[in-house]
């Protein structure tokens, strides 16, 4: 399960890069069955960027995030209702499918220079991180040594600082509250 956040193009590229990385990692083990190289992405919208006071903004964010997930190539999508009814969350998915027909296109983002370049950049940087973890002896050892926890804590602290200092604006949360 992966969360898709508010950075529309980055989220599309992130999901596309995940497929590239999965294929590279699995191919390194020389699988006998090619089907094992296929990644099944279950994507959900997060709660971390939602407002307690502004359900309309939350619906807009969830819709944008859901569209990014579909364009990015998710196989399964869960829209989290936050401040609005659960049936609205399900309807967001239905409207995207019925009105935009994004599911009828094999690769809606394919050929977009910006998204292709962003996907490549994310995949390259992620592969470097994967190799660092492997150099530490694998995920279990990296987790035990605390390096994974430190990296996650640093990322979270940077995100929280950016939001609290309003360098990163979340309309309805830290700027223009309802």
N, C-alpha and C positions, 0 to 999 in steps of 0.2 A: 504494500500500500504506500502510495506517495501522495503528498499534499501538493496542490498547485496554488501558488500565491498570486498576489495582485500584479506582478510585473508581467504583463501579457506576453510579449515576445520572448522574454527570458524563459517563461514557463513552457511555452511551445517548444523552444529549443532544448530545454532541459529534458523533456520527455523523449524527444527525438534522440538526444545524446545518450540517454539511458539505454535505448535499444542498441545503439552502436557499441557501447561499452559492454553490455551483456553478451553480445555476439563475440566480441574480442576475447572476453574472459572465458567463455565456454569453449570457443574454438581452440584456446591454448591447451585445453585438456584433451583435444582430439576425440570428440564424442563419436560414437558409432551411429547414433541416431540424430539426423539433422534437425528433427523436431525439438530437440533439447536446446537448440540455439534460439528458439522463439521465446520472447519475453511476453508475459501476460501482465499488463499494467492495470492495476486497480487504483484509480485516482480519486481523491476527495478534496473538497474545498475546506480550507482551514478556518478555525475560529479566531486565530490570533490577531487578525486585522479587522475584526467586526466591532461595531459600536453597540453598546447596551441600549443607547437612547435613540438610534436611528435605523429602524427596520427597512426603510426604503433604500437607504444607501447599502445596507447589508444585502438586499436583494440584487441590486446592481452589481455589487462586487461578486456575489456568488454566480451571477450570470456570466460576467466577464471571465471569471476563473473557470467556469464550466466550459465555455467556448474554447478557451486556451487548451484545456485538457483534451477536448475532442479533436481540435486541429492538431495538437501534439501527438495524437495517435493512441489515446487510452483505449483499453478494451472494456473497461467497466468504470462507471462514474457514480460517485455518491455526492450529492449536493447536501451539505449540512445546513439545516435550518437554524438560524440564530436570530431571534427576535422576530421571526415570521413563521407562519404555519408550515408544518411538514408537507402538506399537500402542495404548497407553492414551490417548495424545493423540488418535488417530483415534476411539477408542471414546467419548471425551468428546463429540465432535461427533455420533456416532451416537445416544448416549443422549439428548442434548438433542433431537434430531429425533424419535426414536421414542417417548420417554416424555413429553415436554412438549408436543409438537405445536405449538411456537412458530412453525414454518414454515407452519402452516396458517392463521395469522391475518394479515390484510393489514397491520395496524399495531398490534402488541401494546401499545405505549406510548401510542397515540393517545387523547387525552381525559384523560390523567393531568395534573392541574393542575401538579403539581410538575415533571414532566418537560417539559411544554409551556413553562412559565415559564423553566426552566433552559435549554432549547433556544433560546428567544428571546434570553435574556441572552448566551449563548455566541455566537449568530449576530450579534448587534449588536456585541459587542466584536471579534469576528473581522473583521467588515466594516470597522470602524474601522482595524484593522491593515492590511487589504488596501488601503484608501484611502491610508494612510501610505506603503506600498510604492509604490503608483502615483504618488503625489506626488513620490517620489524618482526617478521615471523608469522604474519597472518593476522586476521582480525582479532582472534581470541587473545593473542599476545599483546597486540596494540591496545585492546580494551583493558587488559589486566595492567599494562604499564601506565595507563591513564592518559595516553596521548590522544585517544579518540575523545575522551571526556573533556580534556583541555581545549581541543579544537572546537567542539560543540559549544562549550561555555564561552569561548572567545567570540564565536559567531553570534551567539545569543546576546551577549553583552553589547556588542557593536550595534546590533539591530535595535535593542532597547534604548541605547544611548541616542541613536539617530532619531528614534521616534520621540523620546522624552525631550530632546533639545530642538525638536521640530525641523531638523535637517531632512528628515523623511516625514512628509506630511501624509496623514491619514484623515481625509475629510470626515468629519463627524466623530472622530476619536480624539485627535490632539489638535485639530484645527476646525473651526466652524461647527462646533457641536450643536446638535438640535436642541 
